């Protein structure tokens, strides 16, 4: 399924209000090159600006889910950066097994927390579209092909 900028902007406007992010300037950019992600967000905390990147052929076909997930990263960005800085203070900025382990565990926890919050907001908003199983579906498809 391909997406267009106007469609994503409609979802962005809706969820910026709900998530109380109206004071942020957020623009949508559709990524047309081959990309493994459905979406991502680049954030400038100082200016309260962000760019919502959306794959033109996303694995996720629930745009409410995609937009809410990325906007929740905006909400949690300050804590995200604080933890990353703390990991650098404790383990140093250079690659080390301890830092890599701690960073990986933090990122897994961050992503699972964002996903849980996304499901909660979608449920509270009574969003009808089923949740995306994009990453899981890809893993299952890959495993079935290998057998």
Backbone torsions as a table, in degrees:
resi	resn	phi	psi	omega
1	UNK	NA	130.4	176.6
2	UNK	-95.1	152.3	179.1
3	UNK	-118.1	161.3	172.3
4	UNK	-127.1	161.3	-173.6
5	UNK	-60.5	-42.1	-178.1
6	UNK	-60.7	-40.8	179.7
7	UNK	-61.6	-48.7	-178.7
8	UNK	-65.6	-38.8	178.5
9	UNK	-61.2	-34.5	177.3
10	UNK	-63.0	-46.5	177.9
11	UNK	-65.8	-40.5	179.6
12	UNK	-59.8	-46.2	-179.7
13	UNK	-61.0	-45.5	179.4
14	UNK	-58.6	-50.2	-172.6
15	UNK	-80.1	-24.1	173.6
16	UNK	-61.9	-38.9	177.6
17	UNK	-66.5	-49.4	-176.8
18	UNK	-62.0	-41.9	-176.7
19	UNK	-88.2	6.9	178.0
20	UNK	56.8	48.9	177.4
21	UNK	-116.8	22.6	-177.5
22	UNK	-63.0	-25.0	-179.5
23	UNK	-80.1	0.8	177.1
24	UNK	-96.3	141.9	170.7
25	UNK	-94.4	111.6	-177.4
26	UNK	-125.4	126.8	177.5
27	UNK	-113.8	154.2	-179.6
28	UNK	-102.6	135.4	173.3
29	UNK	-129.2	124.9	177.9
30	UNK	-87.9	126.3	-179.4
31	UNK	-91.4	118.5	-174.8
32	UNK	-100.0	-11.9	177.8
33	UNK	-83.2	166.6	178.1
34	UNK	-62.5	129.7	-173.8
35	UNK	-149.6	136.8	-175.3
36	UNK	-77.7	-19.6	-176.7
37	UNK	-93.8	156.5	170.6
38	UNK	-83.7	-35.7	-179.3
39	UNK	-158.5	165.8	176.7
40	UNK	-160.6	167.4	176.9
41	UNK	-140.6	134.7	176.9
42	UNK	-107.5	131.8	-167.2
43	UNK	-125.2	135.7	170.0
44	UNK	-117.7	97.5	-174.6
45	UNK	-64.3	-37.9	-176.9
46	UNK	-62.1	-41.0	-178.1
47	UNK	-97.7	-1.6	-175.6
48	UNK	52.2	54.1	177.4
49	UNK	-127.8	148.3	177.9
50	UNK	-151.4	155.2	174.4
51	UNK	-118.6	118.7	177.5
52	UNK	-89.9	112.5	179.3
53	UNK	-93.9	129.7	179.9
54	UNK	-131.2	128.2	177.3
55	UNK	-63.6	134.0	179.2
56	UNK	-70.0	-13.5	173.4
57	UNK	-131.9	69.8	-173.9
58	UNK	-71.7	151.4	173.9
59	UNK	-71.9	-29.6	179.7
60	UNK	-87.3	125.0	178.2
61	UNK	-107.1	9.3	175.5
62	UNK	-104.0	98.5	-174.1
63	UNK	-70.8	-28.5	172.1
64	UNK	-58.3	-48.8	-178.4
65	UNK	-60.8	-47.0	-178.2
66	UNK	-60.4	-48.4	-177.0
67	UNK	-67.8	-45.2	179.9
68	UNK	-60.4	-45.3	-179.9
69	UNK	-55.5	-50.0	-177.2
70	UNK	-68.6	-36.9	178.3
71	UNK	-67.8	-31.2	176.4
72	UNK	-66.8	-28.3	173.4
73	UNK	-64.1	-34.3	175.7
74	UNK	-63.7	-45.8	-179.5
75	UNK	-60.3	-35.8	-175.4
76	UNK	-97.5	2.5	-172.4
77	UNK	-59.9	-40.2	179.4
78	UNK	-59.3	-45.2	178.1
79	UNK	-67.3	-39.3	178.2
80	UNK	-56.3	-50.1	-178.5
81	UNK	-67.0	-36.3	178.3
82	UNK	-62.5	-44.1	180.0
83	UNK	-66.1	-42.6	178.7
84	UNK	-61.3	-42.0	177.4
85	UNK	-64.3	-40.6	178.4
86	UNK	-62.0	-42.7	177.7
87	UNK	-61.0	-38.2	178.4
88	UNK	-67.1	-38.3	178.5
89	UNK	-65.6	-43.4	-176.9
90	UNK	-73.1	-46.2	-171.7
91	UNK	-108.1	-5.7	-176.7
92	UNK	87.5	163.7	-177.5
93	UNK	-84.9	-19.4	-178.8
94	UNK	-77.5	158.8	179.1
95	UNK	-60.4	129.5	172.6
96	UNK	-147.6	151.8	-178.8
97	UNK	-62.3	-38.8	-179.6
98	UNK	-66.0	-45.4	179.5
99	UNK	-64.8	-44.1	179.7
100	UNK	-59.9	-42.5	178.4
101	UNK	-62.3	-50.5	-178.5
102	UNK	-61.6	-41.6	-179.9
103	UNK	-64.5	-44.4	179.1
104	UNK	-62.0	-44.0	179.1
105	UNK	-63.4	-41.6	177.6
106	UNK	-61.7	-46.6	-178.0
107	UNK	-64.7	-38.9	176.6
108	UNK	-62.6	-43.0	178.7
109	UNK	-66.3	-42.3	178.3
110	UNK	-60.5	-49.2	-177.9
111	UNK	-64.6	-41.1	-179.8
112	UNK	-68.9	-34.6	176.8
113	UNK	-66.9	-45.8	178.1
114	UNK	-60.7	-40.9	-179.8
115	UNK	-66.9	-40.7	176.7
116	UNK	-62.9	-44.1	178.1
117	UNK	-64.0	-39.2	177.6
118	UNK	-58.8	-48.3	178.8
119	UNK	-59.9	-39.6	178.9
120	UNK	-63.7	-46.2	178.6
121	UNK	-63.9	-42.4	179.7
122	UNK	-64.1	-39.1	177.6
123	UNK	-65.1	-46.8	-179.6
124	UNK	-63.2	-33.2	179.2
125	UNK	-83.9	0.1	179.8
126	UNK	54.3	42.3	176.4
127	UNK	-67.2	128.1	-173.4
128	UNK	-82.7	-28.8	-174.4
129	UNK	-67.0	136.1	179.9
130	UNK	-65.1	154.0	177.9
131	UNK	-63.8	151.7	177.3
132	UNK	-80.8	142.1	174.9
133	UNK	-119.4	33.0	-173.5
134	UNK	-50.9	-56.2	-178.4
135	UNK	-64.6	-44.0	-179.1
136	UNK	-66.4	-42.5	179.7
137	UNK	-61.0	-41.1	178.7
138	UNK	-62.5	-42.8	179.9
139	UNK	-64.9	-41.6	179.3
140	UNK	-65.9	-46.3	178.9
141	UNK	-57.9	-43.1	-179.9
142	UNK	-62.3	-45.0	-178.9
143	UNK	-65.8	-41.2	-179.6
144	UNK	-66.7	-34.0	178.7
145	UNK	-68.0	-31.6	-177.3
146	UNK	-77.6	-10.4	-177.5
147	UNK	-97.1	NA	NA
